[in-house]
Amino acid sequence: MATNIGVKRARKAQRRKALQAERRKQEAFESSLAGLVQRASGRPIQHCLLNESLAKCGMGTLVLVRGSTPYGLTMAVFLIDMFGRGVKDVFVRSLDADELELYLETLERVEPMSIVEPALARKLLRDVTAWARTRFGAAPHRDFAVAERMFGDVKADDSSVDFGLGAAQADAPEQISGTRAA
């Protein structure tokens, strides 16, 4: 009978260890970039902005903000190079409405921001990334694939804009620029 108790205790200890390992794994995921993006992708889109320098000089910043409350916003920022590297840099962070306002004001001082449709923004990111990869062999920023999931169920195919990457690139700026942000 004593061996049965020992076996039961060992099995119970194994289950406990497995549950703790699973809990640690879940906590690590939730605090990671992928976890942050996954939580944000189901929330409503608050802002989708593109600075106008992309249309002028081929370098620009795309900002996507999702959140349901002013204290639970998540922002993804993509640095786009239309003439070479594609998506050069990406960062995602949680912030509140005051921090977002300060960040957007800072961007506005450098270059005016335009409101763009999320489908157009996603299509722009995908097209620029694909073009840079095929033309120059340039891979996007290492966090691009995860950060791009912030668009959630927004379909790039919903936008019919042709950005004219490559030979007809001079015509693209008029199609990219949208409505000026307030």
C-alpha positions as CSV (number, residue, x, y, z in Angstrom):
1,M,0.0,0.0,0.0
2,A,2.9,2.3,0.7
3,T,4.1,2.1,-2.9
4,N,0.7,3.2,-4.2
5,I,0.8,6.3,-2.1
6,G,4.3,7.1,-3.4
7,V,3.2,6.6,-7.0
8,K,0.1,8.8,-6.5
9,R,2.2,11.6,-4.9
10,A,4.7,11.4,-7.8
11,R,1.9,11.6,-10.4
12,K,0.3,14.5,-8.5
13,A,3.7,16.3,-8.5
14,Q,4.1,15.7,-12.2
15,R,0.7,17.2,-12.9
16,R,1.5,20.2,-10.7
17,K,4.8,20.8,-12.5
18,A,3.1,20.5,-15.9
19,L,0.4,23.0,-14.9
20,Q,3.0,25.4,-13.6
21,A,5.1,25.1,-16.8
22,E,2.0,25.8,-18.9
23,R,1.1,28.8,-16.7
24,R,4.6,30.2,-17.1
25,K,4.5,29.6,-20.9
26,Q,1.1,31.5,-21.1
27,E,2.4,34.4,-19.0
28,A,5.5,34.7,-21.2
29,F,3.3,34.7,-24.3
30,E,1.0,37.4,-23.0
31,S,3.9,39.7,-22.1
32,S,5.6,39.1,-25.5
33,L,5.1,41.1,-28.7
34,A,3.0,38.4,-30.2
35,G,0.7,38.4,-27.1
36,L,0.4,42.2,-27.2
37,V,-0.5,42.2,-30.9
38,Q,-3.0,39.3,-30.5
39,R,-4.9,41.1,-27.7
40,A,-4.9,44.4,-29.7
41,S,-6.0,42.9,-33.1
42,G,-9.5,42.2,-31.8
43,R,-10.0,45.8,-30.6
44,P,-11.5,48.6,-32.7
45,I,-9.1,50.7,-34.9
46,Q,-8.8,54.2,-33.5
47,H,-6.3,55.7,-35.9
48,C,-4.6,54.7,-39.2
49,L,-2.2,57.5,-40.2
50,L,0.5,57.9,-42.8
51,N,2.8,60.8,-42.9
52,E,2.9,62.7,-46.2
53,S,6.7,62.4,-46.6
54,L,6.1,58.9,-48.1
55,A,4.4,60.5,-51.0
56,K,7.1,63.1,-51.4
57,C,10.4,61.4,-50.8
58,G,9.6,57.7,-50.5
59,M,10.3,57.4,-46.7
60,G,7.5,57.6,-44.2
61,T,5.8,56.4,-41.1
62,L,2.6,54.4,-40.8
63,V,0.8,54.5,-37.5
64,L,-2.0,52.1,-36.5
65,V,-3.7,52.4,-33.2
66,R,-6.2,50.0,-31.8
67,G,-8.0,50.0,-28.5
68,S,-11.4,50.2,-26.8
69,T,-10.7,52.6,-24.0
70,P,-8.4,55.7,-23.7
71,Y,-6.2,53.8,-21.2
72,G,-5.8,50.6,-23.2
73,L,-4.4,51.6,-26.6
74,T,-1.9,49.7,-28.6
75,M,0.1,51.4,-31.3
76,A,2.1,49.8,-34.1
77,V,4.5,52.1,-36.0
78,F,6.1,51.0,-39.3
79,L,9.0,52.9,-41.0
80,I,8.6,52.5,-44.7
81,D,11.2,52.9,-47.4
82,M,9.5,52.8,-50.8
83,F,12.8,52.9,-52.8
84,G,14.8,50.1,-51.2
85,R,14.4,48.3,-47.9
86,G,10.6,48.1,-47.7
87,V,9.7,48.1,-44.0
88,K,12.9,49.2,-42.2
89,D,11.7,49.4,-38.6
90,V,8.7,48.4,-36.6
91,F,7.7,48.9,-33.0
92,V,4.6,48.1,-31.0
93,R,3.7,49.4,-27.6
94,S,0.8,49.9,-25.2
95,L,0.0,53.4,-24.2
96,D,-2.8,55.7,-23.0
97,A,-4.5,58.5,-24.8
98,D,-2.2,61.2,-23.4
99,E,0.9,59.4,-24.5
100,L,-0.6,58.8,-27.9
101,E,-1.5,62.5,-28.3
102,L,2.0,63.5,-27.4
103,Y,3.5,61.0,-29.9
104,L,1.2,62.1,-32.7
105,E,1.9,65.8,-32.0
106,T,5.6,65.1,-32.3
107,L,5.2,63.3,-35.6
108,E,3.0,66.2,-36.9
109,R,5.8,68.7,-36.1
110,V,8.1,66.8,-38.4
111,E,5.7,66.0,-41.2
112,P,1.9,66.2,-41.5
113,M,-0.1,63.0,-41.1
114,S,-2.9,61.9,-43.3
115,I,-5.8,59.5,-42.4
116,V,-5.7,56.4,-44.6
117,E,-8.0,53.4,-44.9
118,P,-6.6,50.4,-42.9
119,A,-7.0,48.2,-46.1
120,L,-4.9,50.6,-48.1
121,A,-2.3,50.7,-45.3
122,R,-2.0,47.0,-45.1
123,K,-1.8,46.7,-48.9
124,L,1.0,49.3,-48.9
125,L,2.9,47.4,-46.3
126,R,2.6,44.1,-48.1
127,D,3.3,45.5,-51.5
128,V,6.4,47.4,-50.3
129,T,7.7,44.4,-48.5
130,A,7.2,42.1,-51.4
131,W,8.8,44.5,-53.8
132,A,11.8,45.1,-51.6
133,R,12.3,41.4,-51.2
134,T,12.0,40.5,-54.9
135,R,13.9,43.6,-56.2
136,F,16.7,43.9,-53.7
137,G,16.5,40.7,-51.6
138,A,15.8,43.0,-48.6
139,A,13.9,41.3,-45.8
140,P,11.5,43.4,-43.7
141,H,12.2,44.2,-40.1
142,R,12.3,41.1,-37.9
143,D,9.2,42.1,-36.0
144,F,7.2,42.9,-39.2
145,A,5.3,39.6,-39.5
146,V,4.1,39.8,-35.9
147,A,3.3,43.6,-35.9
148,E,1.4,43.3,-39.2
149,R,-1.1,41.1,-37.4
150,M,-2.3,44.3,-35.6
151,F,-4.5,44.8,-38.7
152,G,-6.5,41.8,-37.6
153,D,-9.3,41.0,-40.0
154,V,-8.6,44.0,-42.3
155,K,-8.1,42.6,-45.8
156,A,-5.4,44.2,-48.1
157,D,-7.5,43.0,-51.1
158,D,-10.2,45.5,-50.1
159,S,-7.9,48.3,-51.5
160,S,-7.6,48.5,-55.3
161,V,-4.8,51.1,-55.2
162,D,-1.7,50.3,-57.3
163,F,1.3,51.8,-55.7
164,G,3.4,51.6,-58.9
165,L,6.4,50.2,-57.2
166,G,9.3,49.9,-59.6
167,A,9.2,51.6,-63.0
168,A,5.9,53.6,-62.6
169,Q,6.8,54.7,-59.0
170,A,6.5,58.4,-59.8
171,D,2.7,58.1,-60.1
172,A,2.3,56.4,-56.7
173,P,2.4,59.5,-54.4
174,E,-1.0,60.8,-55.5
175,Q,-2.6,57.5,-54.8
176,I,-1.1,57.1,-51.3
177,S,-1.9,60.5,-49.8
178,G,-5.2,60.5,-48.0
179,T,-7.2,62.9,-45.9
180,R,-5.2,65.2,-43.7
181,A,-5.4,64.3,-39.9
182,A,-7.1,66.8,-37.7
